[in-house]
Amino acid sequence: MGFDILLIKGKTKQAERANLGKKKLGFIVNPVAGMGGRVGLKGSDGQEIIKRAIKLGSKPESPRRAIEALKEVISLKDSIELITYPYEMGENEAKECGFNPAVIGSVEKGNTTAKDTKNAARGMLKLKVDLLLFAGGDGTARDVYNAIGNNIPALGIPAGVKMHSAVYATTPANAGRLTAAYLAGKSSALRLREAEVMDIDEQAFRENRLSARLYGYLKVPYERGMTQDAKEGSIAGDEAAMSAIADDVISNMKGDYLYIIGPGTTTQAIMDKLGLKNTLLGVDAVYQRKLVGSDLNESQLLQLIEGKKAKIVVTAIGRQGYIFGRGNQQISAEVIKRVGKENIVVVATPNKILSLQGNPLLVDTDKAAINKILSGYMQVITGFGERLVLKVAS
C-alpha cells in the first residue's frame, strides 16, 4: 500500500521511494495521560476527569516523557522512518527532537480522545510499522491493544497514573534505549515476549476499591531491568509480616514529625494499628498519631509540610519494585525534595521483596535530579526490628 493513500502530510512519491528499506517506527502520544496523578484523581480516563485535573492545576506530563524517550532514538534518525499522528499526539514531540516525521490521520487540536489513539494505532498497523512506541498509561495500553492485538510489536513509555500493565519500559529513557536497540537489530533486544495489558475500574479506584482486569497481551521487546512486570497485589499470608512492620513503624514514630503515609495494604496496616481511617489507594497524613489529612494531592501535601519536619512512609509495588512514580505521584519530586531522602521510610514484606527476583527498587519521579538523589541504597523495614538494605535505581 502506498503511503500517499493514507494521506501522510508532506510526503511525495520521491520521499516514499527514499524510505524504502528503512525500519518504520510508529509513535503515538496520549497527551493527557497521567494528568490526574499529582492532583490525587487516581487516573486520567474521561473528559470530565481531565477538566477537573486542569482546574486543580495539573499540567500534561506525557509529552515531556515522550520527548525523553525519543531523544534516545536520535542516533537512528537518518536510518528509520518515524510515522506519527498530528500535533500533540506525536508530531510536536517528534519535531522537537529533530525528526522529520511522516504524519498520518487527523485530530482536533487540543481535544484528543481515546478514539484518536485507536485510530492512530490502526493506521500504524496498516503501514506495518516494525515497532509501535506509545506514551500513556493503562488506558492507553488498552486502546492500543484493542486496535492492533498482537499483530505488531509495541512498547509503552510510562506516563500514566496506575501503570499495572507489563507493556511499559521502566522509565521513558529506557523505552527509548530499548526502541533504538530493537530497531538497530541488536541481539540483546530482539527477544519479544507477550506482556499483560491490565486496567482497573477508575471509578471504583476513586472509591477506594481495587478492581483490576486482564484485557490481553501485546508483543513487547524485552530486556531484563528495562521493562516492568505487571503489578502484583499482596500475597496471602502476609498479614503477620504487615502487622510486624506496622508495630516497628509506630514504635519509632516521633511526636514532632508529620508522617505522609503512601498507598498500599502494607501501609494500611500502620493506619489500622493507629485506629485511623485509611485511604488505601491514596495518600494520608498523620501528626502525633492523629489523622490530619486524607486522600491528599501534591498541593495539599506541600501546604501540610511547610515549616514542619516530615517523614514519608511508602511501600514497594509487588513484582515491579517502584517506591515512587507509580500510583503515588501526589508524593512528587518537590515533596520528596522538601522532606529529604533521610526521612523516607520504605516498608515491604519479605514475600514482596522475593517477588522482585533480585531486581532493584525503582524510582521514576518527574525530576531526573531527584531520581538521581534517590538512587543508590535504602534501608527497608521487613518486620519488627528487621531491616534489609536494597539497591534503588532510576
Secondary structure, DSSP 8 states (H G I E B T S, - for coil): --GGGGT-BT--HHHHHHTTT-EEEEEEE-TTTTTTTTTT-S---SHHHHHHHHHTT----HHHHHHHHHGGGGGGTTTEEEEEBSGGGBHHHHHHTT---EE-S---TT---HHHHHHHHHHHHHTT-SEEEEEE-HHHHHHHHHHHTTSS-EEEEE-SSS---SSBBSSHHHHHHHHHHHHHT-GGG--EEEEEEEEE-HHHHHTT---EEEEEEEEEE--TTTB----B---TT-HHHHHHHHHHHHHT--TTEEEEE-SSHHHHHHHHHHT----TTS-EEEETTEEEESS--HHHHHHHHTTSEEEEEEE--BTT-EEESSS-TTS-HHHHHHH-GGGEEEE--HHHHHHTTT--EEE--S-HHHHHHH-EEEEEEEETTEEEEEEEE-
